[in-house]
Structure formats: C-alpha cells, structure tokens
Amino acid sequence: MATFSVRFLGCKVSFADAQAIRERLLADGHTEVERGGDVAVVNTCCVTHEAVSKSRQAVSRAARVHGRVYVTGCAANLEGALATAATNVAVVSAGSEDLPDAVARDVGAIGCVQADARLERIRAFVKIQDGCSFSCAFCVIPLVRGATRSRRADAVLGEIRKRVSQGHPEIVLTGVNLGCFRDREARYTLARLVREAGAIPGVERLRLSSIEVNHLTAELISALRETASVTAHLHIPLQSGDDTVLRAMGRRYTSAQFRAKLESLSDFNLTSDVIVGFPGEDERAFERTLQVVEQAGITKVHVFPYSPRPGTVTAAADTVAARVKKDRSARLRARSDELCRRRWRTKLGTTDRVLVDRPGRGYGDDYTPWLVDAEVGRMVQARAVALSKEGILAVAA
C-alpha cells in the first residue's frame, strides 16, 4: 500500500483529470494523505509561461518530500517543459483518458477495491469532452490534448448519478471545448445532454464550465432556459474586442457577432476570458476590448497577459511590452470589478439560493459570490444586505 497526494494546476478540466487519477488510486487500495506520502501526482498546466513555471515549482516541491512524483496533464505533453525534472520524477506523457491506468500500473494495486471516493469539492466537475480541433493562433491546447473527442452520453449521465448519490448538489459539465460534444451513435447533442442531466433526481444545479460563442445555438439556449436546474450563468471567452486582433488570433467571430449572440442572454450573469497584449494590439484595440466587455454585459473577466506558446502560430511573436501588458491587465481587472459590483448592487434586498462551498461563502444561482454564515455543503436561502470587495454580504433568509 502506498500513501499518496494529488494536486492540480489550471482549469476545471485539469481538476477533473486529477480527480480521475485520485479515484483510481483509492480504488486500488492506496491511502490519501494531505502532506508527505510515498507518491505525489501533479497534474500540470501549460496555457501560459507562468502556468508552466508554477507547474515546475510544484513538481520541484513535491520531489523534495515524496519518494516518487508522477507529472501528468498539459505541461507533461509539452516538449521540453519539464526536461530538468529530478530523478524521482516520472513525466507521464499520455492522453487524459489513459492517465489513471498509466499511474496506477506503476504505483501498483494491492488487491483491495474500495468504495467510490467522493470528490474533494462541493460541486462536482464532470468531464464530457476533451481536446480541440480548432487552431487559434495563440493556443497550445490542441498540441498537448489532441483533437476533440467526446465521452459516451450514458457514461456522463452515469457519473452524474454517482456524484449526486455522493452528496454533490451542483454538477458542472466541463471540457476543453464543450460545444463540440457529440454522441452520434446515441444521437446526443450538448442540448440534449443538458436536458437529461438536469432532469436527474438530486441535481439541484447544473452549469456549463465554458462555451464558445459560436456554439450558442438556438437549440442550446432553449435547453438552458427550459431546464429548471440550469443556472443563469455562462462563461463565454471573448479574448479580444478588436476585429483585427480577433482575425490575427484565428477566432471565428467578429466583435459585433459576439455581442449579437449575447443579446438574448441579458438576464444571465456572463463571464469571460480576455488575452491582453496579443501581438499587434495597440491602445485603440485595447480600448475596443474594454467597450465590448461592457456592451456585451460581461461581469467577471479572467485576464491573461499574452504569453507565446511553443508550437503555435505566434510562438515567435511578442510585440507588446511587459509593462504595457501589466497596465492594461490592471485596467481591465478594475473595469471587471466595477461591472461585478454593478450587478451585485441589483441583488440588495433580494434573496437567492446559495451553495456554501467554503466557510462563510458560496455562490448564488447565477454564480455571483455571496458571503453568508452557514454550514459548508448546504444550499441555503440568503438575503443580500450589503456589499463587500469579495461579494454580497448576506444573512440566512
């Protein structure tokens, strides 16, 4: 029997992949510990240079206190990203579907099958799709995760039932490019999957982790609106509000098309991703991004200063000075904070269901942050009484 720990860096897909490895090791009879242990698994990220740097640091720290370290995830599939790893580090370059078996084989089973392990978080991230077959100029993900592929719908629905039985009231459907989900044999689109997942008894909330604006079809929007458990929140990457920059990025929409798609979703809380300082972005282009963020009704923006990624079209291009990226990033984050508070103010005096996912805080149905004193893991009715920098201050209703 080995003692082990698992950590992840990056997105919700990385979390789901790390949890799959964790569950496999637990099922094989190994013991999870918070610190130390015989084995560490570090599921890495490589979406930016900073992400690779943090992944290397996490691997280095793990190598100092564990006998064996398995490095998985995106950075493990990026050539040269972890070339200087310590001798007790094994870099597992494999597709996400193969990682649990690859790590488990090397650690070794002990012939003791345990019950299914509950996920570490209150909300359950269920991966329905992986990979991407598009070619955005800045993105390394197709190189490290491969082409788009989908899980079978029955496997997804079966996992959701399992998570509900384990006590997870909120299910988040996640993937690299969710709108590409298809189970052609069983005739499932993402819209049909949403309807059937949301109808599973015990699913109190269903949410998409992220969706590209091109995939917001009328069929999908209808499914989101007509499925009672679906939350009024969508994360829709913008990347830039300037059409010249969007073309250079290889995105498949204009800023006007982006705004038009979101017009029918004005009652949703819309969040987004933006890359700041992409090659060729001047001040006017950045100002257009600020304008589109506001015009589209976006609140929270995840800001990513542009970072050249090896193997991508723009790998050799980085024309915007670091200090300019830093300044623009700060300005966009400030605008995002302002837009968030504008939405939060509309909640004052109202009540909402809040899933308390950590001591003293949680998220409302539209994924706005609420600060309320209630038991972790509970879905509570809360009344908004004031605002803070971190979210809506509330009391149990």
LINJOZI-V953313 format. One record per residue. SS is DSSP state (alpha for helix, beta for strand, coil for the rest). OMEGA is omega in whole degrees, -180 to 180 (NA if undefined). Layout:
<<SS,OMEGA> <SS,OMEGA>>
This chain:
<<coil,177> <coil,169> <beta,-173> <beta,171> <beta,-180> <beta,172> <beta,-180> <beta,172> <coil,175> <coil,-165> <coil,180> <alpha,176> <alpha,176> <alpha,177> <alpha,-180> <alpha,179> <alpha,179> <alpha,180> <alpha,177> <alpha,177> <alpha,179> <alpha,-179> <alpha,180> <alpha,180> <alpha,176> <alpha,179> <alpha,178> <coil,175> <coil,179> <coil,-172> <beta,179> <beta,177> <coil,-179> <coil,-178> <coil,178> <coil,-180> <coil,-179> <coil,-170> <beta,171> <beta,172> <beta,178> <beta,179> <beta,-163> <beta,179> <coil,178> <coil,-174> <coil,175> <coil,175> <alpha,179> <alpha,179> <alpha,178> <alpha,179> <alpha,179> <alpha,177> <alpha,178> <alpha,179> <alpha,180> <alpha,179> <alpha,-180> <alpha,178> <alpha,-180> <alpha,-178> <alpha,-179> <alpha,-173> <alpha,178> <coil,178> <coil,-177> <beta,180> <beta,176> <beta,-179> <beta,-178> <beta,175> <beta,-169> <coil,-178> <alpha,178> <alpha,179> <alpha,179> <coil,-174> <coil,176> <coil,-175> <coil,-176> <coil,-174> <coil,-176> <coil,-178> <coil,-178> <coil,-175> <coil,179> <coil,-180> <beta,175> <beta,178> <beta,-176> <coil,179> <coil,-177> <coil,174> <coil,-175> <alpha,-179> <alpha,-175> <alpha,-173> <alpha,-179> <alpha,179> <alpha,-177> <alpha,180> <alpha,-177> <alpha,179> <alpha,-177> <alpha,178> <alpha,179> <coil,177> <coil,179> <coil,174> <coil,-179> <coil,-177> <coil,-179> <coil,177> <coil,179> <coil,-179> <coil,174> <coil,178> <coil,-177> <coil,-175> <coil,-178> <coil,176> <coil,-177> <beta,176> <beta,-178> <beta,-177> <beta,-179> <coil,-172> <beta,177> <beta,176> <coil,-180> <coil,-179> <coil,176> <coil,-172> <coil,173> <coil,-170> <coil,-174> <coil,-163> <coil,-180> <coil,-172> <alpha,178> <alpha,180> <alpha,-175> <alpha,180> <alpha,176> <coil,-177> <coil,-179> <coil,176> <beta,-174> <beta,171> <coil,174> <coil,-178> <alpha,-179> <alpha,177> <alpha,179> <alpha,-179> <alpha,176> <alpha,178> <alpha,178> <alpha,177> <alpha,179> <alpha,-179> <alpha,178> <alpha,-180> <alpha,178> <coil,176> <coil,178> <coil,-176> <coil,-179> <beta,178> <beta,177> <beta,176> <beta,-174> <beta,179> <coil,179> <coil,180> <coil,-170> <alpha,-176> <alpha,178> <alpha,-180> <coil,173> <beta,164> <beta,-172> <coil,-179> <coil,-180> <coil,177> <coil,177> <beta,164> <beta,176> <alpha,-180> <alpha,180> <alpha,179> <alpha,178> <alpha,-178> <alpha,-176> <alpha,176> <alpha,-179> <alpha,-179> <coil,-180> <coil,179> <coil,180> <coil,175> <coil,-180> <coil,177> <beta,175> <beta,-176> <beta,172> <beta,-180> <coil,-178> <coil,178> <coil,177> <coil,-175> <alpha,180> <alpha,-176> <alpha,177> <coil,180> <coil,176> <alpha,179> <alpha,-179> <alpha,180> <alpha,177> <alpha,179> <alpha,179> <alpha,-177> <alpha,-172> <alpha,178> <coil,-169> <coil,-176> <coil,-178> <beta,-179> <coil,-179> <coil,-180> <beta,173> <beta,174> <beta,-172> <coil,-178> <coil,175> <coil,-179> <beta,173> <coil,176> <coil,-178> <coil,-174> <alpha,178> <alpha,178> <alpha,178> <alpha,177> <alpha,179> <alpha,178> <alpha,-175> <coil,176> <coil,-169> <coil,179> <coil,172> <coil,178> <alpha,179> <alpha,178> <alpha,178> <alpha,-179> <alpha,-178> <alpha,180> <alpha,-174> <alpha,-177> <alpha,-178> <alpha,-177> <alpha,-175> <coil,178> <coil,177> <coil,168> <beta,-175> <beta,177> <beta,-170> <beta,172> <beta,175> <beta,173> <beta,-179> <beta,177> <coil,175> <coil,-179> <coil,-179> <coil,179> <coil,175> <coil,-176> <alpha,179> <alpha,178> <alpha,179> <alpha,178> <alpha,177> <alpha,178> <alpha,177> <alpha,-179> <alpha,-177> <alpha,177> <alpha,-179> <alpha,-178> <alpha,-178> <coil,180> <coil,-180> <beta,175> <beta,-176> <beta,177> <beta,171> <beta,-173> <beta,179> <beta,172> <beta,-176> <coil,180> <coil,-179> <coil,180> <coil,-179> <coil,177> <coil,-180> <coil,-179> <coil,-176> <coil,-177> <coil,-176> <coil,-175> <coil,175> <coil,-167> <coil,-177> <coil,-177> <coil,-178> <alpha,-178> <alpha,178> <alpha,176> <alpha,-179> <alpha,-179> <alpha,-179> <alpha,178> <alpha,180> <alpha,180> <alpha,180> <alpha,177> <alpha,178> <alpha,178> <alpha,177> <alpha,178> <alpha,180> <alpha,-179> <alpha,175> <alpha,-178> <alpha,178> <alpha,178> <alpha,-179> <alpha,-178> <alpha,180> <coil,-178> <coil,-176> <coil,-180> <coil,-180> <coil,175> <beta,-180> <beta,172> <beta,-179> <beta,173> <beta,-178> <beta,-174> <beta,175> <beta,-176> <coil,173> <coil,-179> <beta,179> <beta,-176> <beta,176> <coil,-177> <coil,180> <coil,176> <coil,169> <coil,-178> <beta,178> <beta,176> <beta,-175> <coil,-179> <coil,-180> <coil,-176> <coil,178> <coil,180> <coil,-179> <coil,170> <beta,-174> <beta,171> <beta,-178> <beta,179> <beta,-178> <beta,-178> <beta,-179> <beta,178> <beta,172> <coil,178> <coil,-175> <coil,-179> <coil,-175> <beta,175> <beta,-172> <beta,173> <beta,179> <beta,-177> <coil,NA>>
